[in-house]
Amino acid sequence: MNSFEISKKAARLIVLQRIEIANPLLKYLRKILGRYIFTNIITKFFLSTQKVGKKYFKIMSDEFLTIKDQIKNENNKFFLSIGGGVGGLEAVINSNLNNKNFYFIERNFISKKIKYGWGGSLNSEAYNDVFEQKNFLLNNEMKSSQINIFDYDNNKLPKLKFDIIISLLSLDYHYDFNIYEEYLREVSTQKTKIIFDTIRADYFNDIFKNVHILNTQVDTVHKSKRILCSDFKDKL
Ligand SMILES: C[S@@+](CC[C@H](N)C(=O)[O-])C[C@H]1O[C@@H](n2cnc3c(N)ncnc32)[C@H](O)[C@@H]1O
């Protein structure tokens, strides 16, 4: 694989999820025409699926390299993705590491006027479509038997113990970790590795026994850190 196979609908979602994929002209149009027109018109009609597929693949392959060493152990079988978008990272993981089972928790709507800020516990922004997500994964070498998608708003989340939990630019980047804390305690063991992006890495020293900073992102909106956490501390 050196590019993703994507539909027009997926291209739109991908650009909303990863705004860096929009070319400078599209970003300029977003600035002068506003977020509503960008979200609802520009991204529906003015995207090249080929270019988006190529650029998204490159970005996700680079993201994979930032976590590869932490996840590659063959005993890691059950992967949970929180806010994984259409699932480009998991498609790359699948093409590099064999025989994994992927669980996804996502949302099934697109906000009318997306603001890429900190939503705290309100957590009202989303830009995905779980039907398109499944299509994307099937079109990019994942087998149906490996794919388990859960809609966060349906309240029925998967209840098994995961080996790896990944949330890039989503958990504690756009919305508060607390929303998921109880759930994550339930579905992890002492060994589960939880990887996510945050601007408050130190805060997690009170929550986990192990917190490692994998890297610092200087070119994202929030200048976040990617952290790897494991082994929840008991609650006081
Ligand atoms: C900035 S995008 C990042 C997507 C992907 N992780 C990536 O790195 O390309 C944030 C994603 O989080 C999703 N999201 C928002 N709230 C969520 C929630 N409570 N649970 C799971 N996903 C959520 C959005 O729909 C969106 O796909």
The ligand as an SDF file (V2000), in Angstrom:
LIG
                    3D

 27 29  0  0  0  0  0  0  0  0999 V2000
   -9.3590   15.6170   15.2230 C   0  0  0  0  0  0  0  0  0  0  0  0
  -10.2160   14.1180   14.8520 S   0  0  0  0  0  0  0  0  0  0  0  0
   -8.8700   12.9780   14.9080 C   0  0  0  0  0  0  0  0  0  0  0  0
   -9.1660   11.7150   14.1360 C   0  0  0  0  0  0  0  0  0  0  0  0
   -8.0270   10.6890   14.1380 C   0  0  0  0  0  0  0  0  0  0  0  0
   -7.7180   10.2210   15.4760 N   0  0  0  0  0  0  0  0  0  0  0  0
   -6.7950   11.2330   13.4970 C   0  0  0  0  0  0  0  0  0  0  0  0
   -5.7700   11.3440   14.1950 O   0  0  0  0  0  0  0  0  0  0  0  0
   -6.8390   11.5320   12.3140 O   0  0  0  0  0  0  0  0  0  0  0  0
  -11.1280   13.7760   16.3460 C   0  0  0  0  0  0  0  0  0  0  0  0
  -12.0710   12.5890   16.2250 C   0  0  0  0  0  0  0  0  0  0  0  0
  -12.6730   12.3390   17.5070 O   0  0  0  0  0  0  0  0  0  0  0  0
  -14.0410   11.9920   17.3010 C   0  0  0  0  0  0  0  0  0  0  0  0
  -14.7580   12.1820   18.5710 N   0  0  0  0  0  0  0  0  0  0  0  0
  -15.2850   13.3010   19.1090 C   0  0  0  0  0  0  0  0  0  0  0  0
  -15.8350   13.0480   20.2990 N   0  0  0  0  0  0  0  0  0  0  0  0
  -15.6510   11.7210   20.5460 C   0  0  0  0  0  0  0  0  0  0  0  0
  -15.9990   10.8430   21.6280 C   0  0  0  0  0  0  0  0  0  0  0  0
  -16.6250   11.2690   22.7180 N   0  0  0  0  0  0  0  0  0  0  0  0
  -15.6690    9.5420   21.5150 N   0  0  0  0  0  0  0  0  0  0  0  0
  -15.0200    9.0720   20.4230 C   0  0  0  0  0  0  0  0  0  0  0  0
  -14.6730    9.8570   19.3770 N   0  0  0  0  0  0  0  0  0  0  0  0
  -14.9730   11.1620   19.4360 C   0  0  0  0  0  0  0  0  0  0  0  0
  -14.4840   12.8790   16.1280 C   0  0  0  0  0  0  0  0  0  0  0  0
  -15.6400   12.4150   15.4790 O   0  0  0  0  0  0  0  0  0  0  0  0
  -13.2310   12.8120   15.2430 C   0  0  0  0  0  0  0  0  0  0  0  0
  -13.2690   11.7330   14.3370 O   0  0  0  0  0  0  0  0  0  0  0  0
  1  2  1  0
  2  3  1  0
  2 10  1  0
  3  4  1  0
  4  5  1  0
  5  6  1  0
  5  7  1  0
  7  8  2  0
  7  9  1  0
 10 11  1  0
 11 12  1  0
 11 26  1  0
 12 13  1  0
 13 14  1  0
 13 24  1  0
 14 15  1  0
 14 23  1  0
 15 16  2  0
 16 17  1  0
 17 18  1  0
 17 23  2  0
 18 19  1  0
 18 20  2  0
 20 21  1  0
 21 22  2  0
 22 23  1  0
 24 25  1  0
 24 26  1  0
 26 27  1  0
M  CHG  2   2   1   9  -1
M  END
$$$$
